[in-house]
Amino acid sequence: MFTAQFFVSLIIILVLTHMILGACAYLIFLERKVAAWTQDRIGPNRTNFSFGILPFKGFHFGLGQALADGLKLLVKEDYTPPHVDRMLFCLAPVMVVVPAMIGWAVVPWGGLYDFPGLTLPNFLPFIGGMLLAEPGRVMVAVAPISIGVIFMLAVSSLGVYGVVVGAYASNNKYAFLGGLRATAQMISYEIPMGVCVLVAILCFKTSDAGLMVNLQAGGVWGILMHPLLAVIFFTCTLAETNRAPFDLAEAEQELVGGFHTEYSSMKWALFFLAEYMHMIAGSAFFCILFLGGWDIAPLVTTMTGLHILPEIAGGAWWMGLGVVLLKFSVFAGKITLLLLIMMWIRWTLPRFRFDQLMKLAWRGLIPITIVVLLTSGVLVYLKVEPIRYWWVYTLANVLIAVGSAAIAPLLPGPSGNKRIPLSGSRFNPPQAA
């Protein structure tokens, strides 16, 4: 006999592990389609599910492309260069994937659920019904711990260790430079991301991911309270997941492939599988802090006094399960939207130069988030309730953003990377005769 929470957590592990693995495969396919749409192309649209072996063939909108790519990587030669540290070289992809696969464990996918229990049917005359899982109130999550958002912040920073180990073990100068870049980038952008989490904990007075979502349900979402922090946190998520325009660690034009230059076959695929898993976990993290998790719309309870979705799914077993599935669908829809925005940004913005990357973090995001933290701390000390007087925090964010934009031109400029005068360029126009 299992407790209700253990049984529900076990089911979520079995379901979500396979769902996320399948989602990663088709996110790669979606990435290629988004790239094609951005560049006014068609993209992959011919690969079906026969793979040239099975008899049935048809036009399946290219949906077989993801499976074909995975099959190709699976049977491709797994080459290990002779000059690498073999143990660390093989261990690095695993060190990248494992943190990515446990980051979503604390996500409250379906909120609270009054689990009615599960009893095996009396399928044999001499065996009575057996209680498989006892009833009780559960959180639809793998590990509903009280420090959920801190756990997600800590786990999100562990993936870079696999990148650094792989870069070091490759014994390649391009991989080594990519590992150094990844380390500097993680250290720089982990600070503003951590400050954003501190502000959220300060305002919601909890570090429990499920409770944080419940406090936003039908009321004020974090993005309404702190729009500036939402933009900064999303920017840090792009940097932490090594997504363009922050993909300096692999920068093909500069470092061939960066930290994964020497990798091939499934070892190479594991790095990109981890990248998309981190994207899913990062988007879920953003939803918890700023988009109300499974909540459908903000300010509904404030305006109407009614909840669109109850905070606790209960009633008949099929009604409670239906509400849980609806909440999960809403959560998944928000994550999908954020993933599309990440892909849109990748194929729209050019890559930063590395000094610009560091400047953005240390001269921009870190000072701004510290000012927001101090301002929020003063408002909380003055007993300005964030949920009730959320517009005060919104106004403070707007004033900080405007003040930062006004102060930025007055700061001293960089001493290096000066523009070289080139005759005829817009920096050195030709002189009139």
N, C-alpha and C positions, 0 to 999 in steps of 0.2 A: 504494500500500500504506500502510495506517494502522497506527500503534501500537495496542496493545490498549486502553490507557487512553483515547486519543483517540476510538477507535471507540465504546467503551462510553459515554463522556461525550456524544458526539453523539447516540446513541440516547436517552439519558436526557433531554437537552434537548428533543428532538422529542416525546417521550412526555409528560414532566411539564408542559411548557408548556401543552399542550392540556388535560391532566387538571386542572391547577390553575385554568385559565380556566373550564372547565366546573364545577369544584367551587365556585368563587366564585358562579356563577349560582345553583346549587342550595343554597348556604349561605344566600343571601337568602331563598329559598323555605323552607328549614328554620327560619330566624329567625322568619318569619311563623307557621309552624306551632307553634314553641315558645311564642311569644307567645300564640297561641290556646289551647294546652293550659294555660298558666299562668293565663289568665283564664277558663278553663272555656268556651271557644268551640271551634268546629270549624276555623276557618281556611280558607284557599283549598283547595277540593276539587272544583271543577267544570271548570276550564280543561283542555281536551284539546289534542291536537296538530293539530287542523284549523284553528284560528284563524279560523273562519268562512269559509275559502276552499276548503280541501280537502274532498273528498266524505266521507271517513270521519270519523265522530264516535262517541265512546264515553266511558265513564266511566274516566278514566285517573288517578284519585286527585289531580287537580289538578297533575300533574307538568308540564303545559304552561305553568303560570303563570310559571316562571322565563324560558322562551323568549319568552312574550308580553310580559313586562316589558322584556326586552332589545330586542325588536322595537319596542316603543313608544318607548323612549328613542332608538333609532337613527333613527326617522323624525320625531321631535319637532323642533319649530323650535329651531334653535341660535341663541339670542338673545344678542347682546353689547351691553351697555349703552353709551351714547355717552360716558360720563364715565370709562371705565376706561383703564388703560394696556394697549393691545391686545396688544402682544408678550408682556409678562409675564403677562397674563391668560390667554393661550392656552398659554403655556409651563408654568404652574404645575401643571395636572393631569398633564402628562408627568413633571415633576419628582417628583411623588408616586408615580406608578406604577412608574417605572424602579427605584428602590431596592427596592420591594416584589417585583419580578420577579427580582431577582438575590440576594435574601437566602437563598433555599433552595439556592443553587448548591453550598455546602459540606456539605450535609446527607448523611450516609452512609446512604442509604435502604436498601441491601441488604448492607452490610458488605463484606468482602473476597471476591473471586470469582476462582477459577482459570479465566480465560477460555481456552477451547480453541482459539481462532482461528476464522476464517471463510474458506472457500474457495468461489469461484464454481463451480458444477457444469460439467462438460464438456458444454455444451449444443450445441456445434457440432463436427463431426468434426475441423476444422482448427484449433480453438482448445482448448488444454489448460486444465485447471483453473488459475485465477488466485487467488493469495492476496490476499484483500481486507483482512484484519486479522490481524496476527500474534498468536500465543498469548502469554499472560503473566498475572501476578497483577495485578488491578486493584481499585480501590475503586469501588463502585457509587455514584458521585457525579459531579456535573458538574466540580467543581474540588477535588480532594482535597489542599488545601494544609495546611501544618503549623500555621497560625494560624487554623484554621477558626472557633473560638468567638469570637476577637477580631474576625474579619471580620464575623460575624453581629451582634456588638454594635455595630460601627461602622456597618454598613449600616442597622440598625434605627433609628438616630438621624437618618438623612438625609432621611427622608420629611417631617419637620416643616419643612424648608426650602421644599418645594413649598407647604405650607399657609401659611407666612408670606408667600411671594411672591404667592400668590393673594389673601390677605387685603389685602396692601398695594396690589396692582394693582387691586382692586375699587373703591377710592376710596369706601368705604362705612364708616360708623362701626361698625356691627354686625360687619362682616367684620374690621375693624381690631382691635376688642376681642377677637374670636375668635383672631386671629393672635397677639396678645400673650399670651393665656391659653395657647395651644398652646406658645409659646416657653418661658414660665415652667414649664409642666408638664413639658416635655421635659428642661429643665435639671435640674429637681428630681428626677425619677424615674430619670434616666440614672445618677445617682450610686449609689443603692443597687443598681441592676441591675449596674452595673460591678463593684461590690464583691462581689456574689454570684459573678460570673464569676471574679474574682480568687481567691476561696476555693476554687472548683472547680479552678482551675489549680494552686493550692497543694496541694490534696489529691491530685489525680490526676497531678500533676507533668508535665502536658502541656497544650498548647492545641490539639492536633489533635482535631477532632471525632470522626473515626473511631476513633482510639486510645482516646479517652475512653469511647466506647461499648463497645469491646472489653474495657476494664478492668472495666466493670460487668457484662458478660455472664455470666449464671449465678451471679454473686456479689452484691456489695453495690451496690444502686442509690444514687444520690445522695440521694434522698428519705429513705432510711433513715438515712443519715449526717448529713444536715442538713435535718430536717423544717421547722425555722423558716425557713431560707433558701428552701426550696421555696415556702412560703406568701408570703414577701416577693417572690420573683422573679415569681410568678404575678400578684401585685398590681401590680408594676411593668410587667408585660406588658400588663395591662389599661389602665394609664395610657399606655403608649407607643403602643398601638394605638387610643387615643382611644375606648375602650369604656366604657359605663356601668358603674359610677357615676362614671367619670372623664371623661365627654364634655362637659366644661365649655367646650370650644372651639366647640361648635356649639349647645348648650343652647337648644332651640327656644323655651322659655318666657321666656328672658331676651334672647337675641340673634337671634331670628327663625330663623336658620340658621347664624349664626356666619360662619366663613371662606368658606363656599360659598353665602352668601345670594344673590349675583348670578349664580350659575352655573345652567345649564340643559342639557337634552339630554345628549349623550355626555360633555361636559366635567364635568357634575355626576356622571354615572355613573362616570367614571374615579376620582373621589375615593373612592367607595364600593367600587369594585373594588379599589383599593389598600388600603382598610381590611381587607377580608376576606383579601387576600393577606398583609398584615402579621399577621393573626390566625393564618394557617396557618404562616407562618415563625416567629412567636413560640411557637406550640405545639410546633413541631419543635425549637426551641431549648430549650424546657423539657424535652422528652423526652431530648435529648442529655445535659443536665446532671443530671437527676434521675430519669428513668424508664428508663434503660438503653437508649434508642434502640430497636433492633429486637429486643431480648431479651424473651423471653416472660414469665419469672418470676424474681424475685430469689432469692438464697441457694440455688439448686438445686445448683450445683457444690459449695458449702460443705457441704450436707447429704448429697448422694448421690455426689459426685465425677464426675457425668455432665453433659454439656451437652445441653440440649434442642435447641438449634440450634448447629451448629459455627461457630466464629469465621471460618473460611475455607470457603466453598462450593466444592466440587470434585467429582472423580469423573467419571462420565459426563456429557456435556453437558446432558442433560435433567434429571439429578439436581441438578447445580449450579444450573441455571436455576430449578428448582423451589424450592430452598432460598432463592435470592435473592427469588423472588416471595413466598414465605412470610414472609421477613423484612420485605419491603416492606409486606405486608398487616398485619403486627403493628404496624409503625411508623405506618401510616395509621390503624389502629384507635385507637391511643393519641392521635393528633392529633385524630381525630373526637370522642373522649371529652372532650378538653380544650375543643374548640370548643363542645360541648353545655354544658359547665360555664360557659363565657363567656356563652352565650346565656341560660342559667338565671339567672345573676347579674344580667344586664341587666334582666330582667323581674321581678326579685325585690327588689333593693335600690334605694332612692331615690338620686338624684344628690347628690353632695357639694356643699356650699357652697364657694366658691373658697378662703376662708381655712382651711377644714377640710382642703381638698386640700393646701395648702402645709404646714399643721401636721402632717399625717400623714407627709409626706416628711421635713421638716427636724427635727421633734421626735420622730419615731418611727422610721421605717425607716432613715434614715441613721445615727443613733447605734447602733442595734441591729446593723446589718450591720458597722459598724466594730468593735464589741465582738466579734462572731463572727470577724471577720478576725484580730484580735489573739489571740483564744483559739486559733484554728486554727494560727496561726503559732507560738505557744508550744508547742502539742502536737507539731507537726511538728519543731520544734527539739529537743524532748525525745525524738525518734525514736519517737513513738507512731504506728505505721503506720495510715493511715486505712482501708485495705482490711481489714487484719487485726483492728484494734481499733476498728472502726466504732462500737461501742456507746459508747465514750468520747466521741466527737464528738456522738452523739445525746444523751447525758446533758448535755453542755455546752450544746447547743441548748435543752434543756428548762429548765435552770437559768437561762439568759439570758432565756428567755421569761417564766418565773415572776418573776425579778428585775425585768424591765421592767414587768410588770403591777403589782408592788408599789411601784415608784418613781413610776409615772405619776401617781397621785393627789397626790403630794407636790410635784410641779412647779408653779410659779406659773401661774395661770390667765390667760386672755386679758383684755386691758384693754378691748377693744371688744366690740361685738355682745352687750351685756348684755340679758338678758331684761327686757322691759318689763312691769311689773305691770299686769295687766288684771283688773278686778274679776270674780270668779267663776271665773278660770282656776286651774289646779293650782299656779301659782306665786304666786297671791294669792287664796287661798280667802276666801269671804265670812266676815266676823266674826259670831259669834253675838250676838244682841241681848242 
